[in-house]
Amino acid sequence: MIPVCLQSMPNQIRVRVLPDPVELPATLRRDISVHWERLKREGKTFKNGTIFTIRDWHHEPDRLDVTLMRTRYDHYLYTVHHQMTNPWACRVMYACALTETSDGYWVIGEMADHTSFPRRLQLAGGGIDESDVKEDQVDFLHSMFREVEEELGIDLSQMADDVQVQPLYLKTGGERHSATLIYRLGLPMTVEDMRHHYAAFLHRLQKKGIKPEFASLIWLKKEKSEITRFLHHDRRLRVDYLAPLLTKLVESE
C-alpha cells in the first residue's frame, strides 16, 4: 500500500471533467459485470450510478490541476475489491469535513451496514456527483456541503456566515490511492445542539423509510489525551486518512 501523505492544500485547485466517459477493455468490462452480478446475488442493493475517476494529475506546491472522467460505480467496487493498481483502476477524488462543534468536539461517523464500507469510521464527505459539476469544473465545497447535509442532516446554507470553512490538507496515497481534500468545518452548534439535531434528522429519515449513511456518530473532544486514547483503543476499521489526520492535529496542538 502507498503510504498516506497529508500536505497543505494548494491555494489553486482546478479539477475539470472530460465530456466522454472512460472506455474500458472488453475483458475488464466483462469481469466487472460478473462481479456486480455476484454482489447483487449476495443481497447488496448498491446503485450503479456515475462516479468520477482521475485521468491526469499535476501537482505543484501552490497549484493542483486534475482531469477526471466519468465511469460507473461497479468499476469502482471492482477496483476496491480486487485491489487494482493498474492504469485501468478507478481512482477517485472527493472532499470531506472535519466537522467541529462550537464547544470543541470533532464529529466522526461509523458507516452503516448497507454502505460499501460497513462499520468504517470516517469524516462526513464522499464522492462527487453530477450536481457538483458546474459546466466542466468540480465545485468541491458544494460537494462537501451536500454530503454534510445528506449524512449529518445539517443544511449549511441556512447558517450563512456563521459557518467557518478552513482548507486543511490534500491527502494522497493510502489504500486505494484516492485523493481527498480535507476541510475544517466549524459549526455554530454545541455538541448537545448537534446531538438533538442529529436525532431529529434520524427520525425524519425513518419516517421516510430512508436508511442513514452513518450507523452512529462519535463525539471526540478536541484534546490531546482524548484523541490519543481514541487512536490507541478504538479498534474499529478506519478510513485511511483518519489516523494520520488526527495524529497530525495532535502534534500541532
N, C-alpha and C positions, 0 to 999 in steps of 0.2 A: 504494500500500500504506500502511496505517495504521502509523506508527512503533511499534516495540516500546516498551512502558512497563513498568519494573520499580519497584514500590512495596513498602514494608514490608507484610508480610502482616497483615491485620486480626486483632485479638485474638478477635473473634467472627465465625465463619463459619457461616452456616446455608444449606444447599443442600437443597431438597426436590424431589421428583419427583411430578408430577401423575399421576393414575391413567390418564388417557386419552392415547393416542398422538397425534402430530401428524396433522392432516388436510391433505394437500397437494392443490392444484388438479389436476384430472384431466389437463390437458395436461402439467403438470410430472411427474406420476407416469408418464405415457407416455414422456416424454423420458428419465427416469431408468431405466426398464425397457430402453429401446433401448440406452442407454449401457452398462448392466450386461451385456446380452447380447453386446455388442461386445467387452467385456473378457474374457468367457468364451471367445469365439471366438479371441481372441488368446492363450489359454492361461493366463489368470490363474485362480488357484484360491482366491480370497477367499471367505470365508463371509459370507453376508448376514445377520449377526446384529443384535441390538438394540444401538443406541447412544443417547446422550442429547444433546439439543440445548437450548441456552439459550433460554428463552422470555422471562423477565423478569430484570432485573438492577438492584440498588440497592446502591450502594457509598458508604459514608462512611469517614472516616479509620480508625475503630476497628471498623467493622462491615460485613459483606458479606452481603447476602441475595440468593439466586439461586433461580429456579424453572426446572426442567428438564422436558422432555417426551421420551418415547421416540420414536425413529424407527428407520430401518434403515441399515445400512452403505452400501447403494447410494446413498442420499440424500447421505451424507457424501462419498463419492467423486465423485459428480456435482458437488457444491458445489466440491470441490477442483479437479477437472479443468476446470471451466468458470469458475472464479474468481467464483463468485456472491457478490454483496454485498446482494442484495435481502432483504426480510423473510422469504422462504422458504428462505434459505441455512441450512445446518446448521452451527451454531456450537457447538463442543464445549468442555468444561471437564474438566481432568484434573490429576493430581498427578505430580510427578517428583522424583527423588532425586539430589542432588549427592553421590554416594557417595564417602566419603573413607576411606582406609586409616589404620591407626594410625601409620604412618611417613610420612604426609603426601603421599599420591598421590590424585588425583581420577580416577574411572573414567568414561570416555566410550565409548559403543558406536557401532559402524558398522552400520546396519541391513542385513540380508541381502537378497539379490536377490528372494526370494519375497514380501517385505513390500510394503506400499503405498508406501514411500519408500526404494527401494533405495539403499544406499551413503550414506545421510544420517547425519551424526553427531548424536547426541543423548544425553541422560541416560536412565538407566533410569526407566521410567514409561510410562503410557499411559491409554487410555480406561477409563471406569467400566464395570463390568459388573453384572449383577443381584445378585451376591454382596456388592457394596459398598453396596447399598441396604438399610438397616435400617428397616423399616416404610416411611416415605416420606422418610427422611433419608439423605444420602450420607455415608459414612464414608471420607474421603479418605486417612486413614492406613492403613486396611485396603486400600484400592486400591493405594497406593504399595507397601506390604509385599508384596502379591500380585504386583505387577509385578516387583519386585526378585527374588522367588523364580522367576518364570517366565523372566526374561531373564538373570539372573546366577546362578541356582541357589542362592541364599542364603536359607535359611529363618530369618527374623529372630526368629520365635517361640522358636527354640532358643537364642537368645543373651540373651534376657530383659533384665536390667538393664545388660548390657554395651554395648548399642546406644544411641548418642546421637542424638536427633532434635531438630533445631532449625528452626523455621519461618524461612525467608529472605525470599522475595519473592512477591508476586502479579504475574504477567505478564499484560498485556492488549495488544491491538493485534497487529501483526505480519501475516504473510502471509494467515492465514485468520481473523484476529480472534478466535482462540481465547483461552481463559482458563486459565492454568496456575498451580498452587500449587507453588512450588519449596521443597523442604526440604533441609537438610544432613543427611546420614545418616552418622554416624561409626561405623565398624565396628571391632571388636576383632581385626582381622586386618592383618598386614603385606601389602605388595604381593606378596611372594613367596608368602605363605599364600594369597592370593586367586588368584594365577596357577595354583597347583596345584589349588585348589578348583574354579576355572572349567574347567580341563582335564578334571577328573573329571566335572564336570557335562556337558560336551560329549560325553564318552564314553558316559554314561548315555543321553543323548538319541539318540545314534547307534544304540545297541543297540535302542532302542525304535522306530527309524525316524522320529524327530521332527526336523524342521529347527529349528535355533536361531534366535531372533529377531535376534541380532547376528552379523554375519559375522566381526567381530573387535572387540577392545577396545583402547582407548588408555589408557595409564597415564601421566597427566600430573602431573609433580612440581609441588607447590603452592609454586612460586617465581615471582617476577615475571618473571625472564628466560625461564624455560621457557614460561610462559603467553603472553608477548609473542611469542616465537618461533613457538609453535603458531598463534596468531591471524594472524601475518603470512605464514607459509609453508605451512600446510596448506590446500590449495585444495579439499578435498572439500566437497560440499554439507553445510550445517549447518541444523539446526532453528533457527527464527527467534530464539529466546531465548538461544542458546548464546553467541554472540559478545558481546552486551550483558551477559550474566551474568558471563562471565569477565573482561571489561573492568572491570565494577563491582567485582569482587572484587580485581582487581589494584590498582585505585585506592585501595581501603580498607586495603591492607596497609601 
